[in-house]
Amino acid sequence: MTLGILQKLGVAAEVFNLLFQMLQQVKKSGLHANFRREHDKKVCLLELTSLLALPADQLPGEALERLFRATLDLLVAYKDQVAGTAHFIGCFFFSFSSFLFFKLINSNS
């Protein structure tokens, strides 16, 4: 429905270009400039995958190819972020449990 309105207004291609541009922007550090949080990535992935369900003739120009590329890139970024978070949480719990263990040993001495 929203895509139809954007097409009637003649701005669908501009909106897609802006979206793809925002997805590709990277900071000097190599991290994404936009959609940095896990939640942001999930919402954007929902949007992109819902667009993949549309008939190709409803998407402007080269949007389908760019849509596939953006979805894959964002999925990889999301996977890496979740893996990094899981690693961080695992390290935190290991450190915390080690701290508690040593605290327990020292309190019994």
VOPAGU-2260 file (C-alpha; in pm, 1 decimal, decimal comma):
REM VOPAGU-2260
SITE   aa  ch    i         X         Y         Z
SITE  MET   A    0       0,0       0,0       0,0
SITE  THR   A    1     272,9     247,5      97,3
SITE  LEU   A    2     476,9     150,6    -206,1
SITE  GLY   A    3     177,2     222,1    -428,6
SITE  ILE   A    4     140,1     568,9    -278,1
SITE  LEU   A    5     510,7     637,5    -324,2
SITE  GLN   A    6     483,8     527,7    -688,6
SITE  LYS   A    7     178,9     750,0    -747,3
SITE  LEU   A    8     372,8    1043,2    -606,3
SITE  GLY   A    9     668,3     952,7    -827,1
SITE  VAL   A   10     914,6     927,0    -538,0
SITE  ALA   A   11     951,6     548,3    -496,6
SITE  ALA   A   12    1290,3     538,0    -671,8
SITE  GLU   A   13    1417,9     826,4    -457,8
SITE  VAL   A   14    1305,5     653,1    -137,1
SITE  PHE   A   15    1474,0     328,1    -240,4
SITE  ASN   A   16    1793,7     513,7    -334,6
SITE  LEU   A   17    1798,4     684,9       4,4
SITE  LEU   A   18    1736,4     355,4     185,5
SITE  PHE   A   19    2014,7     175,3      -1,6
SITE  GLN   A   20    2248,0     470,5      50,9
SITE  MET   A   21    2178,3     465,8     425,3
SITE  LEU   A   22    2239,6      89,8     437,5
SITE  GLN   A   23    2578,3     130,6     268,5
SITE  GLN   A   24    2709,2     423,4     473,8
SITE  VAL   A   25    3007,7     319,9     682,3
SITE  LYS   A   26    3207,0     515,8     939,6
SITE  LYS   A   27    3586,0     544,7     931,0
SITE  SER   A   28    3596,2     266,0    1189,7
SITE  GLY   A   29    3430,0      31,2     939,1
SITE  LEU   A   30    3105,1      10,1    1136,6
SITE  HIS   A   31    2770,6      92,7     981,6
SITE  ALA   A   32    2671,4     457,2    1019,8
SITE  ASN   A   33    2299,7     372,7    1032,7
SITE  PHE   A   34    2095,2      83,4    1170,1
SITE  ARG   A   35    2361,9      11,1    1433,5
SITE  ARG   A   36    2148,0    -157,0    1699,8
SITE  GLU   A   37    2027,8    -516,8    1668,4
SITE  HIS   A   38    1667,7    -396,5    1685,4
SITE  ASP   A   39    1726,7    -147,7    1400,8
SITE  LYS   A   40    1869,4    -425,3    1186,8
SITE  LYS   A   41    1574,9    -656,6    1262,8
SITE  VAL   A   42    1317,7    -392,0    1170,6
SITE  CYS   A   43    1502,6    -306,7     850,4
SITE  LEU   A   44    1534,2    -676,4     762,3
SITE  LEU   A   45    1159,3    -718,9     809,5
SITE  GLU   A   46    1101,3    -429,2     573,3
SITE  LEU   A   47    1343,1    -559,4     312,6
SITE  THR   A   48    1215,1    -916,9     321,6
SITE  SER   A   49     855,5    -799,2     292,5
SITE  LEU   A   50     955,0    -612,8     -23,4
SITE  LEU   A   51    1109,5    -931,3    -163,3
SITE  ALA   A   52     762,3   -1088,6    -160,1
SITE  LEU   A   53     631,9    -828,2    -407,1
SITE  PRO   A   54     618,4    -897,1    -781,2
SITE  ALA   A   55     932,4    -761,6    -948,5
SITE  ASP   A   56     729,8    -528,6   -1171,7
SITE  GLN   A   57     608,3    -339,7    -862,2
SITE  LEU   A   58     962,4    -242,0    -765,0
SITE  PRO   A   59    1129,0      55,4    -934,0
SITE  GLY   A   60    1418,7       0,3   -1174,7
SITE  GLU   A   61    1710,4    -199,3   -1040,6
SITE  ALA   A   62    1559,3    -218,0    -692,3
SITE  LEU   A   63    1526,3    -597,7    -686,0
SITE  GLU   A   64    1897,6    -662,7    -731,7
SITE  ARG   A   65    1988,1    -392,0    -480,5
SITE  LEU   A   66    1724,1    -528,8    -244,8
SITE  PHE   A   67    1880,5    -876,2    -248,3
SITE  ARG   A   68    2229,1    -733,5    -192,6
SITE  ALA   A   69    2114,2    -505,6      92,2
SITE  THR   A   70    1924,9    -789,8     260,7
SITE  LEU   A   71    2224,2   -1023,3     245,0
SITE  ASP   A   72    2465,5    -755,8     369,9
SITE  LEU   A   73    2236,8    -664,0     657,0
SITE  LEU   A   74    2183,1   -1029,8     751,2
SITE  VAL   A   75    2559,4   -1078,9     771,5
SITE  ALA   A   76    2600,3    -761,6     980,0
SITE  TYR   A   77    2320,7    -876,1    1211,8
SITE  LYS   A   78    2472,1   -1224,9    1247,4
SITE  ASP   A   79    2813,3   -1076,7    1328,3
SITE  GLN   A   80    2664,0    -837,4    1581,1
SITE  VAL   A   81    2467,8   -1112,2    1755,7
SITE  ALA   A   82    2777,1   -1335,1    1762,9
SITE  GLY   A   83    2981,0   -1048,5    1909,2
SITE  THR   A   84    2716,9    -983,5    2173,0
SITE  ALA   A   85    2701,8   -1351,5    2262,5
SITE  HIS   A   86    3082,2   -1360,4    2291,8
SITE  PHE   A   87    3079,3   -1048,4    2509,6
SITE  ILE   A   88    2807,5   -1189,9    2735,9
SITE  GLY   A   89    2991,0   -1522,4    2759,2
SITE  CYS   A   90    3315,4   -1346,8    2857,1
SITE  PHE   A   91    3129,3   -1132,9    3109,5
SITE  PHE   A   92    2964,8   -1432,3    3277,0
SITE  PHE   A   93    3293,0   -1625,5    3280,2
SITE  SER   A   94    3472,0   -1329,3    3442,0
SITE  PHE   A   95    3190,4   -1272,3    3688,9
SITE  SER   A   96    3169,0   -1639,9    3785,8
SITE  SER   A   97    3548,7   -1650,0    3829,1
SITE  PHE   A   98    3525,4   -1343,1    4051,0
SITE  LEU   A   99    3253,5   -1505,5    4262,4
SITE  PHE   A  100    3451,9   -1829,5    4285,0
SITE  PHE   A  101    3766,2   -1651,2    4409,5
SITE  LYS   A  102    3558,2   -1438,6    4644,9
SITE  LEU   A  103    3402,5   -1755,9    4787,1
SITE  ILE   A  104    3742,7   -1924,3    4829,2
SITE  ASN   A  105    3890,9   -1620,5    5001,2
SITE  SER   A  106    3590,9   -1577,8    5233,1
SITE  ASN   A  107    3622,0   -1940,0    5354,4
SITE  SER   A  108    3995,0   -1901,9    5433,1
